[in-house]
Amino acid sequence: MKLRHTRQREAVLEVLRSVHSHPTADWVYEVVKKTLPHISKGTVYRNLRMLCESGEVSELDFSGAMRRFEGRQESHYHFRCRRCGEVFDLDEPVNHDLDRRIAEQTGFEVAYHHLVFRGLCRDCRSKQPDQQ
């Protein structure tokens, strides 16, 4: 689906492509609002949905947490800190052989897989008292 480029949509897309974090829709709205002060939250949410549907951005749903968005579209894994909730991209090659193996074992047609590692990030680990 090819989207018509509007000033609002371009602003949302620019924000997502300019950060390495995985912001919430509310955060995107606050940043876009700085350049387009009259934009509504509904417009940002609608544009995020449309950009996801067109494949220009991704929506990350970490069950039970606020949904997050990202502009990075190549396949990659994530790490989510169980304490602070921060989400990080991992520079680990995606194991495409896993898709093939699961397809062979199940007969399913596997388009891709989504893998999230969970634990404590570096900052939260450094704040954790020694548990020895």
FITOR-928181 format. One record per residue (C-alpha): x, y, z. Coordinates in nm, 4 decimals. Example, Ala and Ser with C-alpha at 12.3 -4.5 7.8 and 13.67 -1.06 7.14 Angstrom:
x->1.2300 | y->-0.4500 | z->0.7800
x->1.3670 | y->-0.1060 | z->0.7140
end
This chain:
x->0.0000 | y->0.0000 | z->0.0000
x->0.1562 | y->0.3284 | z->-0.1094
x->0.0629 | y->0.6230 | z->0.1117
x->0.0135 | y->0.9796 | z->0.0041
x->0.2805 | y->1.1885 | z->0.1721
x->0.1373 | y->1.4568 | z->0.3953
x->0.3298 | y->1.7004 | z->0.6107
x->0.1992 | y->1.5325 | z->0.9262
x->0.2868 | y->1.1816 | z->0.8060
x->0.6343 | y->1.2936 | z->0.7018
x->0.6892 | y->1.4501 | z->1.0455
x->0.5896 | y->1.1270 | z->1.2231
x->0.8103 | y->0.9204 | z->0.9939
x->1.1044 | y->1.1568 | z->1.0364
x->1.0808 | y->1.1339 | z->1.4155
x->1.0784 | y->0.7536 | z->1.4102
x->1.3681 | y->0.7313 | z->1.1682
x->1.5752 | y->0.9802 | z->1.3661
x->1.5782 | y->0.7871 | z->1.6949
x->1.7301 | y->0.4545 | z->1.7912
x->1.4788 | y->0.4037 | z->2.0678
x->1.1353 | y->0.2493 | z->2.0468
x->0.9033 | y->0.5346 | z->2.1448
x->0.5396 | y->0.5208 | z->2.2445
x->0.2751 | y->0.6988 | z->2.0381
x->0.2467 | y->0.9656 | z->2.3084
x->0.6202 | y->1.0361 | z->2.2906
x->0.6028 | y->1.0643 | z->1.9101
x->0.3106 | y->1.3050 | z->1.9487
x->0.5050 | y->1.5275 | z->2.1928
x->0.8053 | y->1.5469 | z->1.9582
x->0.6014 | y->1.6065 | z->1.6404
x->0.4016 | y->1.8732 | z->1.8236
x->0.7217 | y->2.0795 | z->1.8595
x->0.7426 | y->2.1234 | z->1.4813
x->0.3689 | y->2.1062 | z->1.4065
x->0.2075 | y->2.2705 | z->1.7115
x->-0.1502 | y->2.2316 | z->1.5851
x->-0.1306 | y->1.8578 | z->1.5199
x->-0.3754 | y->1.6485 | z->1.7200
x->-0.2951 | y->1.3304 | z->1.9063
x->-0.5545 | y->1.1524 | z->1.6900
x->-0.3688 | y->1.2581 | z->1.3747
x->-0.0423 | y->1.1167 | z->1.5086
x->-0.2113 | y->0.7904 | z->1.6117
x->-0.3850 | y->0.7599 | z->1.2738
x->-0.0605 | y->0.8240 | z->1.0865
x->0.1266 | y->0.5704 | z->1.2994
x->-0.1399 | y->0.3103 | z->1.2156
x->-0.1222 | y->0.3930 | z->0.8443
x->0.2583 | y->0.3843 | z->0.8414
x->0.2469 | y->0.0421 | z->1.0095
x->-0.0059 | y->-0.0875 | z->0.7578
x->0.2104 | y->0.0343 | z->0.4702
x->0.5199 | y->-0.1305 | z->0.6190
x->0.7153 | y->0.1932 | z->0.6588
x->0.7352 | y->0.1554 | z->1.0384
x->0.6815 | y->-0.1296 | z->1.2812
x->0.4651 | y->-0.1541 | z->1.5874
x->0.6123 | y->-0.3537 | z->1.8723
x->0.3649 | y->-0.5121 | z->2.1109
x->0.5318 | y->-0.6531 | z->2.4222
x->0.2201 | y->-0.8010 | z->2.5832
x->0.1085 | y->-0.5908 | z->2.8727
x->0.3337 | y->-0.2968 | z->2.7949
x->0.2545 | y->0.0168 | z->2.6004
x->0.2969 | y->-0.0365 | z->2.2299
x->0.6110 | y->0.1064 | z->2.0827
x->0.7104 | y->0.2029 | z->1.7310
x->1.0286 | y->0.1979 | z->1.5277
x->1.1486 | y->0.3170 | z->1.1931
x->1.4108 | y->0.0448 | z->1.1455
x->1.2631 | y->-0.2060 | z->0.9040
x->1.5310 | y->-0.4676 | z->0.8464
x->1.4857 | y->-0.7871 | z->1.0479
x->1.6446 | y->-0.7728 | z->1.3910
x->1.5969 | y->-0.8954 | z->1.7447
x->1.5070 | y->-0.6987 | z->2.0564
x->1.5903 | y->-0.7041 | z->2.4266
x->1.3374 | y->-0.5746 | z->2.6796
x->1.4460 | y->-0.4927 | z->3.0320
x->1.2072 | y->-0.6445 | z->3.2829
x->1.2748 | y->-0.3661 | z->3.5340
x->1.2770 | y->-0.0353 | z->3.3421
x->1.0832 | y->-0.1584 | z->3.0369
x->1.3353 | y->-0.0111 | z->2.7914
x->1.3616 | y->-0.1872 | z->2.4543
x->1.6942 | y->-0.2241 | z->2.2735
x->1.7839 | y->-0.3384 | z->1.9215
x->2.0292 | y->-0.6270 | z->1.9151
x->2.2971 | y->-0.6507 | z->1.6490
x->2.2642 | y->-1.0259 | z->1.6249
x->2.2077 | y->-1.1775 | z->1.2808
x->1.8537 | y->-1.3064 | z->1.2378
x->1.8442 | y->-1.6857 | z->1.2125
x->1.6429 | y->-1.7347 | z->0.8923
x->1.7192 | y->-2.1076 | z->0.9081
x->1.4799 | y->-2.1195 | z->1.2048
x->1.1912 | y->-2.0171 | z->0.9757
x->1.2770 | y->-2.2985 | z->0.7345
x->1.3106 | y->-2.5591 | z->1.0132
x->0.9755 | y->-2.4663 | z->1.1688
x->0.8084 | y->-2.4738 | z->0.8266
x->0.9491 | y->-2.8210 | z->0.7589
x->0.8461 | y->-2.9520 | z->1.1024
x->0.4931 | y->-2.8130 | z->1.0965
x->0.3963 | y->-2.7682 | z->0.7333
x->0.3217 | y->-2.4022 | z->0.8120
x->0.4231 | y->-2.1240 | z->0.5782
x->0.6514 | y->-1.9108 | z->0.7973
x->0.6852 | y->-1.5498 | z->0.6813
x->0.9148 | y->-1.4396 | z->0.9653
x->0.9685 | y->-1.4737 | z->1.3383
x->0.9801 | y->-1.2162 | z->1.6151
x->1.2223 | y->-1.2804 | z->1.8998
x->1.2506 | y->-1.0744 | z->2.2175
x->1.5095 | y->-1.1423 | z->2.4835
x->1.4135 | y->-1.0388 | z->2.8370
x->1.6210 | y->-0.9708 | z->3.1444
x->1.7986 | y->-0.6746 | z->3.2995
x->1.9684 | y->-0.4043 | z->3.0941
x->2.3179 | y->-0.2827 | z->3.1816
x->2.1894 | y->0.0154 | z->3.3829
x->1.9426 | y->-0.1880 | z->3.5863
x->2.2042 | y->-0.4590 | z->3.6504
x->2.4468 | y->-0.1993 | z->3.7834
x->2.1788 | y->-0.0717 | z->4.0273
x->2.0927 | y->-0.4231 | z->4.1461
x->2.2488 | y->-0.5270 | z->4.4780
x->2.4816 | y->-0.8258 | z->4.4567
x->2.2874 | y->-1.1476 | z->4.4941
x->2.5639 | y->-1.3841 | z->4.5920
end
